[in-house]
Amino acid sequence: MKTVTYNLVGGETKTIEYDENAPCIICGEPVIEASMGGTVICPWCDCGHCRYCGMDIFVLREEIDGGCSLRKLREHIKWHKEHPTLQNTLE
């Protein structure tokens, strides 16, 4: 377990304990570190980049595209996990 302290408007702070091994709600990989978006989304998804190759990624709300963008992102992550030696060779 880790903790993160967020600075809130008005000078207040809030400290949250979180599980760094919990899956990101977008890509499903371990969160590792808290992001600007909180503790349930990994920093890579929060910033819109693949953690393996740096490719720009985005996920629309399921109501907008029926989950298509989320499926594509998870397939992309799955590909990286199945091809670990090629992870840094993609642009």
C-alpha positions, 0 to 999 in steps of 0.5 A, spaced: 500 500 500 502 507 498 499 513 500 498 520 496 497 527 498 493 531 494 493 539 495 486 541 494 483 548 493 483 553 499 490 550 501 487 544 504 490 537 503 487 530 502 491 524 504 489 517 500 492 510 501 491 506 495 494 499 492 499 500 487 498 493 484 490 494 483 488 494 476 487 501 472 480 502 470 482 503 463 487 499 461 487 493 466 495 494 468 497 495 475 496 503 477 503 503 480 503 510 482 497 515 483 495 520 477 492 527 477 486 523 476 486 519 482 488 512 484 484 508 480 487 510 473 494 509 472 498 515 470 499 513 463 492 512 461 491 519 465 496 522 460 493 519 454 499 515 452 501 507 452 505 505 458 509 501 453 510 504 447 508 512 448 503 511 443 497 517 444 491 513 446 484 515 448 478 512 451 471 515 450 465 513 454 462 507 453 455 511 451 459 514 446 462 509 442 459 502 445 466 501 448 470 500 442 475 505 444 476 501 450 476 494 447 482 497 442 486 500 448 486 493 451 487 489 445 493 494 444 496 493 451 495 485 450 499 485 444 505 488 448 504 483 454 504 478 448 510 481 445 515 483 450 521 484 446 518 488 441 515 493 446 520 499 445 520 498 437 514 501 436 512 508 434 
